[in-house]
Amino acid sequence: MSPSGEPEVGSDGPRQKGKATPDTLKVGCIAHVTKDGQPRRAEILSIKETKSGRQFYCNFDNFNKRLDEWVPVSRIDFEQDVEWPNSEKDKQKDAKNKKSTVVSKKSQPSKKTQKKVGKREQSVASEGQTPHPWTEFVESQNKADGEDRANASLEVGATPGVGPDEMELDEDETPASAAKKEHTQSFSREQEIEKLRTSGSMTQNPAEISRIRNISQVEFGRYVLFPWYFSPYPEVFGREDSIYICEFCLSYYGDLKSFSRHRQKCTLQHPPGNEIYRDDFVSFYEIDGRRQRTWCRNLCLLSKMFLDHKTLYYDVDPFLFYVMTTRDEKGSHLIGYFSKEKESADAYNVACILTLPQYQRKGYGRLLIQFSYELSKIEGKLGSPEKPLSDLGLLSYRQYWSENILDLLLVYSEGQEKCTIETIATRLAMTTQDVEHTLQALKMQVYHKGEHKIVIPEKLVQQREKSKAKQKRVIDPERIQWKPPVFTAASRTWGW
């Protein structure tokens, strides 16, 4: 295993080595491929012919699959020996040898294995892998009493210094994963960012991420985007070196000539829906998936390139899409969006949420999350995002929940008022489960004199004051021009 937890390519046993040419190189071979200016071992997962020539899809040694990419022949070093894939007979022999080794080890248990495993060891992956941060949230939910903790009272600074290493996760769209520490399960922002920056996504859907990424490059407005995951565009687009997507109508083209002709005719300058919010910085549009079916499908195809767990592409009728844009003289440019079921049985206020890569780590994700909760407040409902959250989504939501809950508790503490979990949930339009998970993650719940209480560590207060000084943009609820839409039974579902 690599330091980042990723398996090394070619770890299935010794291989034969020899010289190769572009014509003899095949799927399963391990070659030296240039990445970031350095030659690295990479396994060839797929080969395709494009207009510019043959390309090879490479999984690099010690890199997550999010960082796989299509490379041309010029980046492969044929001067060095190539490791050829083992035959099926060799693989079967290796599997038998490994199995016999495992059996012999099991037959001789050591004293260490007979030792009773403690609770702390049970909560950490046995192979030294980093546990997903959502796992800790789920474990917290299983341990919660629910009814008793809903009546927890507030005591300010009862346990100063207790809390996570970092709470000011201000770059809310930064890729990050949970950092495992030797003596604590606290969250460290720097370690999370560094780990996920090199190791990629902790996918919730291994079958999806294992699919070969079909699009190499996307030209979107003035940006060139490099997709992270497979997206079900028509198969012919996989043979293009780059595809072109109109940033207003989201139509996609495989060659520059067709795209240029489209741009001369396209008159759309903003998403095809009602503008329900505008300030000096961003605008929000509400779009009905049933009325704007083609546009919403194209949006889902675009977002799938950057979401490993997304499964919705075509059945957009039961959803509303809330799209955030920034304006200039040319029109309203897409920043990100979240989708929402017209009628959710589980009371979800967000089904899917995404900030495009060129706008990530700039605070836009927080605005999307805040807007979703502002709509829930207008509806008079408690909202929560659909689970499971992606790695980026989890970090963004955890930051939003932490900051808003802490701000509200500080207001109550100044007035010497008691505050329960249900009160917090009602004021912030969050579910009691999300509130309780956040309090537990921040270690703000204690059991004292026969009752559960909420405490605010001084360290969290100081960190919150620092983050406030950064002058983050927020949504102004007074500017929202929106009423909860009412749908007939036919318009809430798929209908032809």
Secondary structure, DSSP 8 states (H G I E B T S, - for coil): --TTS---TTTTS---EE---TTT--TT-EEEEEETTEEEEEEEEEEEEETTEEEEEEEETT--GGG-EEEEGGGEE-SS-EE----HHHHHHHHHHHHHHHHHHHTS--HHHHS---HHHHTS-TTS----HHHHHHHHHHH--STTGGG-EEEETSSTT-S-S------TTS-------SS-----HHHHHHHHHHH----S-HHHHTS------EEETTEEE---S-----GGGGGSS-EEE-TTT--EESSHHHHHHHHHH----S-SSEEEEE-SS-EEEEEETTTTHHHHHHHHHHHHTT-SS---SS--TTEEEEEEEEEETTEEEEEEEEEEESS-TT-EEESEEEE-GGGTTTTHHHHHHHHHHHHHHHHT--BEE-SS--HHHHHHHHHHHHHHHHHHHHHHHHTT----HHHHHHHHTB-HHHHHHHHHHTT-EEEETTEEEEEE-HHHHHHHHHHHTT------GGG---------TTTTS---
